[in-house]
Amino acid sequence: MATVARVVLDSPLPQLDRLFDYRVPAEFEDDCVPGVRVKVPLRSGARMTDAYVVEVVRDDALSPEHDFPGELSVVEELVSPVAVLAPEVWRLARAVADRAAGVASDVLRLAVPTRQVRPEKAWLARDPEYVPPAVVPVPVDGYGDGTVEAVIDAGRRAAVSAIPHPVALSDADEDPTWVPGWAATLAQAAAHTLAGERSAVIAVPDFRDVTDLERALHVLVPPERVVRFDAKQTNGQRARALLTARTHPVVAIGSRAAVYAPASDLGLIALWDDGDPSFAEQRAPYVHTRDVALVRTAQSGAALLLLSHARSTDVQRLVELGWLQELTPHRVRVPKVVPTAHQTNADGYAAQARIPSSAWRAAREASREGPVLVQVSNPGFGTGLVCTACGERAHCRVCGGPLGSPHAGSTPQCRFCGALAAGYRCPTCGNGKLKPVGQGAQRTADELGRAFPNTRIVVADGSRPVDEVPARPAVVVATRGAEPDVAGGYACVLLLDGERMLAREGLRVQEDVLRVWSNAAAKGAPGAPVYLVGIGGKLANAMALWRLDGPAHDELADRRELFFPPAVRVATLTGTDEAVTGAVEALGDAPVGPVLGPVPVDDPTPGTVRAIVRFPYGHGAEVAATLKAEVIRRSSTRRVVAGGAKRRAAPALRVRMDDAEPFSEV
């Protein structure tokens, strides 16, 4: 009997999203194992494509539905004998693709880097008798005796409120290492998991968080048992990390890619700050990292920890369903948040200033002892430019976006496309002079520099990243998410521009703003004052009481009334009117809610429309399968476009599950 390899093709075509059978030549039988890369012929054999071997069976063991009356094509080439696709990663990719009505090979491109010869050779030459250093179990501090450890050991799931201040970690040989409270908790949880020779996978939003987590882990775990998966790595580094994670239990950390890391005996999956928009995958099939973690938890039986200061509505839904238990820290000092809008004083109009006098006084006093953090909404000098004569807002001639000034006196520049606007003249009155409106990080820093003479001023934003500042007097002006760390925490924190942040349009504005406020407040030292400027109402009360689950509960209740996500799942259908209408009709008797649309949308293809289908979570598999079948049917009948170079016409139907973008326009 012949040996048959069942492979998944590296192709984005939905009609090829299944396993194909190929006969394995005798010379490849020893090395052709599940997970290796191969090249196989398509159709007549004139075209070769890359593929991964998923199963290897004898042809008499194939099930009846796989019987093929003709001669099977032959595996053309064994690219490498190294198995890079772990069985659990393939199961995850298949489930994630099915959930998103997508293609498994698109998920595998996120999970497995391109082939790297040098790391594979090093892995093949490794010492098979190597035993990695043991890990000493440590308690997870701050949550009661053994609470987090019990969740991990029992494979349960929890929404964890993070410790809201920096924490000092130390061992017997080194000075204390200051890390954010959330990083200390996750490092301790990972060490506990690894001490039992089980792997942990931890995903965080960006490179700053990866650095914080890695510093915390290196205090508790041998460095060789920590591997990184993030966008700043080269393919060679990712390939080495992937092979290491397949060899023995490790702690795999990183950004979105980390959740796909292979793991030897997975014991823990954890996410920090799941509401951060960086977790939204920008490539097909556009699956959020949190959803991948939920699928992998269900498949593996590993424990799941979702840490945050301000809970997302998605996590709140799971808490209210009882799928996640709640864990809150015990005996910790919460930030001392002072909403200036709630203060009663005799400052008059000064109380309405961008920085009220009470906040000025607190910041001035704190700056004598240590660094003060000032969070602002926008980078640059001004948030916009207007004509000095008529007050008309200045816009880019290239794309129509708003113009801004990165620095005082600099050439105006588009905030969308980056085009310079040298020689700009107002289209309304012809005047050539502009003035800034609003206050960005640089303008705020200039003003604070005059108000705090002889004090160091630091600006931290996307163009000038600062990871850490020393624990000595300074004023740090940072945009949201770019706040540097300080050993021991800031002496005072000012949260500015809250009204401007809340004025944005979108479904998740409130929870996003509460998240960035609480993350900045948690960078303060225990007991340090935090001034929330210009904001009152329930958000200010939630911050002042540090009861950040209340707004998520209220917001979710509103979403249920409106039938908006995450109270329901959604599918966005984009394409021709005939294709979109046909896909909606194909859903038939499926329990979908009122369909929004079709409506015309901006798209390079004329006549493109969009419809939004809403449906309960329990019917997600049915809806996804039906819509994917429609995509395959439409893709199989695409015609070749005439022209100099033959090419297929654009897809008549595109489906994106759990797409929040249309609701950001609300």
N, C-alpha and C positions, 0 to 999 in steps of 0.2 A: 504494500500500500504506500501511496505517496504522502509526503508531508505537505500540508497546506497552511499558508500564512494568511491570516485575516488582517487586513491593513486598513487604516484610515488615511485617505489621501490629503495631501497638503493643498487644498483647493477651497476657495471661498464660494464656489458654485453650490447653491443649496441642493440641486438635484444630485450632487455627488456626495452628500453628507450621510454616508452609510459605510458599512464595512464591505470591502471587496476581497474575494478569494483569489489567491495566486499560488501556484505550485512552487515549492522550494527546491532548487537544484541540490543534488547530493553534496556538492562542494560547500554549500552554505548551511547545511542542516545543523552542524554543531554550534554555529554562532548566531543563527537566525532565531532569536528568542524574543519574547514580548518586550517591547520598549525600544528596540533598535531602529535605526534609520535605514531605509532601503529606497531603491529606485525601481519603479514598476512601469510597464507600458500601459498606455491608454488606447482604447479602440483597436485600430489595426496594428499598433505597436510602433507607429512612426513617431510617436511623441512619448517622452518619458516624464514622469512626475515623481516628486519626493513623497514619501509616505512613512508612517510609523507602524510597526508590527504590534497588533493588539493581542492576538491569540495565535498559537501554533497548535494545529490538531492534525490527526490522521484523517484522510479524506473519508474513511468509512465511519468516522465519528461525527461528521457533519450532520446537522438536523435536516429533515426532508425539505424544508423551505430553502435550504442552501444547495440542493441538488442542481447540478448544471449538466445538461446532456452532452455538451461539447467538451473540447479540450481546454483546460485552464491555461491562462497565460502564465509565464514564468517570471519569478522575481529576477530582474535584470542585474541588480548590483546590491551588494551589502555595503552600505556607506561606511559603517563603523560597527564593531562588535560591542560597543558600549551601550547599554540600555539606559537611555536618557528620559524615557517616558515611563514614570512609575505607574503601576496599576491603579493606585488610588487617585492619581492626578487624571488619568484617563476617565475614570468613573465620574470624577468631579466635572471635568470638561464636558462630558456627555450630558450630565444632569443640568449644568448651568446653561448650555446651549439650548436644550429642550425647554427649559423654563423661560428663556428669552426669545423663543421662536427663531433661534440663530443657528449657526454652523459650528460644529465642534472644532474644526481646524482653526477658526478665528480665535477661539479660546486657547488652543494649544500654542498659538503664536505669542500669547501673553505669558504662558506658563513655561515654555521651553525656549531658551535662546538658540540662535543659529549655531551650527556646529563649529566647535573650536578644537583644533587638532592637539595643541599643546596640553591643555588641561586633561584631555582624554588619555594621552600618553602617560601623563603623570599619575592619573588615577589607576591605569592598568598596571603601573610599576609600583604601586603602593605596597606596603607590608600588610599582608592579610591578617597577621597576628597582632597588629597594633591595637592597643586598648586605650581609649581616650581617658584623660584625667577624670577621676570621680568628682562628684559635686556634693558638697555638704548641705543638707537641707537647712533652710532658714525660715523663721516664722514670718508670716505676712502681717506686718504691724498695722495697727490702727482700726481693725475691723472686729475686735473681739477675739477671744481665744479660739483659734482654729477654724474660724468661719469660712474664710476664703479657701483654706486648705481642704475643708470638707467638701466644698463645691467641686474643687478640682478632682479629688479622690473619687467622688461619686459620679463624675461625669455630668454634673448638672449645669444649668445655665443661669447667669445672673447679670443684672444691670447694676453696675457699681458706681456710686458717687465717689469721685476722686478726692483724695486729701487735698485741701485747698491752700497749700503753702509748700515752699521748698522743704526738703528732707535731707538730712545728712546721713549718708551711708558710710560705713567704715569696716575695715577688718583689722586684724592684729598688727599688720605690718605697715599700714599706710595712714596718712592723715585723712580726715573725713572728706568725702566727695559730696558736694551739694548737687542735688538733682530735683526736678519737679516732683511733687507728691505722687502724681500718676505714674511717673517712670519708676519710682521706688517700689510702688505696689506691684507693677507688672514684672519688674526684675525679680522681686521676691517670689512671686507666683511662678515665674519661669524656673527659678532655681529649685523650688519645691518639686515641680514637675520633672525636671531633669535629674534630680537626686534619685528618683524612682526609675531612671533609665527610660523615660518617655520623652518624646519631642514636644516642643512648644512652638507655635507659629503666632507671631505678633505683628500686626499691621498698624502703621501710624500714618498721618497725613503727608508730612513733608520731611525734607532732609534735616531740618533743625530737630524735629522730634526723634528721628532716627539717631542723631548724635546724642541727644539726652538719654535715650534708652540704652544705647551702647555703653555710655559712661557708667550708667547704673549697673548694667549686667557685668561689666568687667570687674566690679568690686566683689560680686558674689559668685561669678561663674568663670572658669578658665577661658581665656580669649579664644582658644582653638575650638571651643564648643559653641561659639556664636558665629553665625553666618548671616551676611547681608544680602538682601534682594531689593535694589532700588534703582531709580532711573539714572542716577549719577554713575553707576557702574558701567564698565565696558562689557561686551559680550563674553570676553574671556573670564572676567571676574564672576559674572553670573553663572557661567558654565562650571567654574570651580566650586562655587557655592552649591549649585544643584547637585553635583556629584558627592560633595561632602555630606549634604543632608540625606542622601540615599544610603550612605555607608553606616552611620551610627547616629544615635539620638543627639540632636542639637537644639539650640534655640534659633529659629529662623526669624529675622526681623527685617523690616523694610517698609516700603510704601505699598501701592496697590498690588504689585507683583508678588509680595511675600505670601499672600493668602493662597497662592497656587504652589508654594514650595513643597517638594516631596518631604515626607516625614516618616522616619522609622518609629512605628508604634506611637502615633499621635495621641498626646494626652491633654493638650490645651490649645485653644484658639482664642486670641484676644485682640480687640480693637480699641484704640484710644481715639476719642472724639469722632465718632462715626458720622456726625452731622457735617463735618468739614467737606466743602465741595470738592476738594482734591480727591476724595474717594469715588467720585463719579467717573467711570471709565469713559474715555473719549473715543474709543475704537470699538467696532462691532465685536460682540453683540451688546455693548454698552451696559454691562451688568455692574451694579454698584458693589463695592467691596463687601459691604455689610451683608448683602444677599448671598454672595459667594460663601461667606463665613457661615451663614445659616444653613446653606445646603451641605457644606462640608461637615458641620457639626452633626447634622442628621445622619450623614453617611457613616461617619467614623465613630460616633459615640463619645467624642472628646468633650471636655468641659468647654464652656464658652463664657468669656468675660467681656462685657461691653462697658468700658470706662468713659466717664465724661463728668464735667462739672454741671453743664446744662443739658438735660436729656433731649434728644431729638424726638419728634412726634412718632417716628417709626419705632423707636425703642419703647416709647410710652405705650403704643398700641400692644406690643408684645407683653409688657408688664401688666396691663389691664386684662389681657387674655389669660394671665397666669402662666404664660410660657417662659417668662423670665422672672426670677425672684429678685427682690431689691436688697442691696447691701449698702449700708451707709457707714461712714467712719464713726468711731466712738472716741470721745475724749480728745477731740482736736479743736483748735481755735479757728473758727470761721472768719473770713475777712470782715473787717469793720467798715461796712459800706455806708456812706453818708450821701443820700440823694439831696442835692442842693435845692431842688425845687420844693422840698418839704421843709426847708429851714425857715424859721421866722426870725427876722433880724431887722435892724434899722438901717440897712445898707441902701435902701431905696433902689434906684436904677442900677446900682453896682451889683445887686444880687442877680440881675439879668445879664451881666457881662459874660463873655465867652468863658472866662475863668473868674468866678465870683470871689469876693474878697476873702471869704472863709477858706476857700481852697488855696488862694494865694498864700495866706498866712501859714497854713499847714505845710504847703510845699516848701516855703522859704525856711521854716524851722527844721523840716526833715532834711533839707539839702545840706545842712551843716553837719549832719551825722552820717549820711549815706546817700546813695543814688535815688532820684525821684523819677518815676515813669510817667510820661504824658502820652496817652494814646490818642491819635487823631485819625480821621477817616480817610484822608487822601494824601498821596505824596506830592512833591513839587512845591512851587512857591505859592501859587494861587490855584483854586479849583477851577477857575475859568478866567477868560479875558473879555472885556467889553470895550466898545468904542468910547473914548473920552468925550466926544462931542454929543452923540445921540444915545449912547447907552446900549446900542445893539450888540447882542452876543456875537462873538467872533467864532466863525466856523471854518473848517478846513476846505480848501478849494478842491482837494482830491477826492475825499470820501464824505465830506459833510459833517465830520465829527467835531467836537468842541476843541478849541485851541486852549493851551495852557502854557505856563512858564515854569520850566524845571528849576530855574534859579532867578533871582532878581536881576533884571537887565538882560536876560538871555533871549535868544531869538524864539518867537512863538512856535510851538510845536503841537501837532495834532495828538490828542490823547488816545485816539483809536488806532491810526495807521502810522504815527510817528513822523509824518511828513513835516518838513520845516516850512514856515510861512514868512520867509524874508520878504520885506517890502509890502506887507499886507496893507490893503486899503479897504475901509468899510464900504460894502456894496450899497449901503443906504445913503450915506452922506459924503463919501469919498475921503473922510478923514483917515490919516495914517497913523494915529497914535492910539495905543491900547493901554488899559489899566487892569490890574488883577482884581478879581472879586473872590471872596472866600479865602480861606486860609489853609494851605497845605502844610505838610510837615516842615518844609524848609522855611516858609514864612513864620510859622509858629516858633521854630528854633531861633530865628533872627530876633523876634520880639522877646523871647525868654532870655536870650543872651544879653539884651539890654536891661531886663528886669532883674537878672541874677548875675551881676558883675563878679568877675573873678571865680566864676563857677564853670567847670567844663560842660560844654553842650555837645551831645552826641545825637546824630540823626541816623535812624535805622529804618530802611524801607526796602522795597524790592530791588532797587538799583544799587543800594548800599547796604548789603546784609551785614549785620553785626551779631555774632553768636553769643557773646558774653562780654559784660563790662565788669571792671573790678568793683569791689564793695567799698568804695570811697565816694566822697561828695561829687555829684554830677547830676545833670538833668538830661534824661534820655527821651527824645521825641521819636516815637515809633508809630508806623501805620499798623493797622490791625493784623495780627498774625506774624508780625516781624519783630516783636518785642524781645530783646536779648535777655538772657538769664543773668542773675546776680547771685553769688554765693550768699546764702542766708536770706535773700529776698530784698525787695525794694523797701526803702524807708517810708515811702508814700506813693500812691498811685492816683493819677487824675485821668478820668475817662471823659474825653471831650467829643463834641460833634455828634452826640447821640441822636438829636433830632434829624440831622442830615442822614445818618445811617438808616433811621426808621422811615425816611421819606421815600426810599426806593420802592419801586413796584415789584411785586412778586409774592408768591405763596409762602415762602419760607423766610421772609425778611425778619420777622419777629424772633424766631428761634435762632437764626444766624446771628443777629445782633446780641441776643442774650448769651450766646455761646462765646463770642469774642470778648464781651465784657467780663464774663466770669473767668475766662482763661487768663486775661490780663490781671484781674484782681488776685488770682491765685499766685501770681508772681511776687506779691508783696510778702514781707516778713510777717510772721504771726503777730497779730495785734496792730499792724501798720494801717493807718487810715486810707480808705479808698473813697474818692469823691466822684460820684456820678453826677455830671453837670447837666442841668436843664431838662431832666427827665423825671416825670412823676407817674402816677397811676400804678397799675398792677405790676408792671415790669420793675419799677423802682422799689415797690414793696417786696417783690420776690428777691431782688438783689440785697436789700437791707436786711431781710430775715434769713437770707441764704436758703430759701425754699424754692429751688429752681425747677422742681418737678411740677409745680402748680401751673405755670404758663403752658407747659407741654400738654397737661391734661385739658385745660380750657381750649387750647388750639385744636386738639384732636376732636373734641366734642363739636366744634364749629365745622370741622372737615366732614364729620359724619352727617351733619345736617345738609351740607352742600354736595355730598357724594363726591368729595375730592380726595386724592391720595394724601396720606397713606391709609385712609379709612377704606379705600378700595384700590384695586390695581387698575392700571390703564394701559392701553395699547394705542400708539399713534400710527395711523395708516396714511402714507403719503404716496402720491402717484397721479395717474390720470383719473379723471372723474369716473370713467367706466370701470377701471380696476379697483378703485377704492370702494365704489358702490357695490361692486360684485363681491368684494371681500366681506363687507358688512352683511350682505345678504347670505353669504356662505355660513355665517355664524348661526343662522336659522333659529332654532329654539333655545340656543344657549342663553343662560340667565344674565344677559348684559343689561346695563342701565341705559338711560337715554343717551343716544349717540350724539356727540357734538360735531356738527358739520355734515357733509364736507363744505369747506370754505377755501377760497383761493389763498395761496401762500407765495411768498417770494422764493423763486427757485430758478436756476439757469434754464430749466426745461419749461417752455411755455405751456400753460394750461394745467399746471400742477395744483392739486388740491390736497387738503388734509382733513381727516376725520379722527376723532378721539373716542375710543370705545372704553367704557368703564364696566368692571365686572368684579364679583366677589373673589376673594383669595382661593376659596375652595374649588373654583372652576377654572383656575389659571392654566392647568395642564390641558384641559379641553380647548380653551380659547387659543392657546399658543399653538397646539397641534393643527387646529383648523386654519389659522392664519399662515402658518408655515407651509401647509399644503397649497394654499392659494399662491404664495410666493413662488413655490416650485413650479406650479402649473403655468404661471405667467412667465417665469424665467425660461422655461423649456420652449416657449413659442416666440421668443424674441427674434426679430428679423435682423439681417445684416444691413447696416447702413451703407448706402452707395457713396463712393468718394474715392479719393486718391488711395487711401489705405482702408481696407475692409475692417469694420469694427461692429460690434453688437450695439444695438440701440440701448439707451438708458433703461434700467428696470422700470416696468410699468407700475410696480407696487413695491413699496418698502415698508417694513414693519419694525417698530421699535417699542419694546415692552418697557413699562415703568418709566416712561419718558416724562421728566418733570419740566422740561423746557417750555412747552405750551402754557403751563400754569405759572411760569415766572413772568408771563406777560399780563397776568391778571391785574 
